[in-house]
Amino acid sequence: MAALAAGAFLAWPWVDEPLSVTGATARPNSTGTGCDSTMTVLGTLRTNGEGGTVSYRWRRSDGAVTGPVRQRIPRGTRQTEITLRWAFHGPGTMKATAVLEVLSPNRADAAATFTYTCR
């Protein structure tokens, strides 16, 4: 029994942990956008460095939701950049929010807010 426990202890450092998202951020590439333009929202996923697949989606304040996106994260990668491009048309003013929702391997959310103004 002691030999089995010693063998398990010696193997422990080589056992892979599963991929985990340790944090997420989102930010617009500027504070506002004007008439008939596209805003790029930059998302950053921070991970524990293990390889695997992350699933995420973007939820916009105008009610639109992207389908789930699956992205492979190579082992050793601790930060992955993703983007959302949101097109605006016509006159008006809107405080817009894009929420990055990490669906798996664990939950994490981040939001970016900006203003669309067209007069």
N, C-alpha and C positions, 0 to 999 in steps of 0.2 A: 504494500500500500504506500509506504514511504517513497519507493522508487517511482511509482505512478505520479505522486504529488510533485516530486522533484522534476520529472519529465515535463509535466504541465507547466511548472514554473519556468523552466528553461525555454520552453517554446513560446511563452507569453509575449516577449517583445516582437515576435514576427507575426503575430496574429493581427490581421488588418481590422481596423475599426470601420464601420460603415461611414459613407459620406454623410456629412452634416452641414447644414447652412448655419453659420454662426452669426450672421447679420446681413442686413440689406439696407441700401440707401437708394434714393431717387432724387434727381435734381433736373430742372429744366436747363437747356443750354443758354438761356437768357431769362430775364425777369418778365418779359412780355413779348408779344408778337403783334404785328399789324395786319392790315387788310390782305386777304387772300394769301396767306402764308402757311408755312408748316413749322411747328415747334418740335424739336427733338428733345425727348426726355431720356436722360442717361441713368441707367440703373446699374448698381454694383452689388454683386452677390459675394459675400465672404464665406469661405468654407474651411473645414478643418484640414484640408490638404489631401484627403482620401479621394480616390477616383469614384465615379458613379454618374448617375443621371439626375439632373434637377428638373423639376416641372414647375412652371410659373405661368402667370397670365397678367395682363394689364386690365384694370378697371378704370374707366374714365367717368368724370362727373356728368357727362352728357348721356350716360346710360349705356354706352358701348362697352363690351367686354370682349377681349380677344379670346380665341380658343386656347386651350393649354398648349404651351410650347415646351418640348422636351429638349434639353441641352446636355450633351455629354461633357463632363468635367474630367480632364485628365488628372491622374494622381500627381501630387506635388503642386497643383494649382490652388492657390489660396484666395484668389480674387478673379472674378469674371465680370466683364462689362457686357451689358445688354442695352438695347435702345427701343424706344417707341417713337414713331413719327405720327404726329397728329395734325391733320390739315384743317384750316379754318377758312371760311368764305363768307363774304357779305358783311353788311354794316352791323354794328352792335358792340357791346362790351360784355365780356364774360370772365368771371373768375373761374379758372379751370383747374381741376385736380386730377392727376393720374396716380393711381395706386398700383404699385408692384406687389402682387400677391404670390409668394412662394408656396406651392401646393405640396411638394415633396422634395426631398425625403422627410422634411419637417417644415412646419409653418414659420413664415416670417413675412412681415409687411413693411412697406415704406411708401411715403407719399411725396409728390412734388406738386407745388401750386404756382401758377403764373396767371397773367391777365392777357386776354385777347381784347384789343381795342381797334375798331375800324369805324371812322366817321365819314 
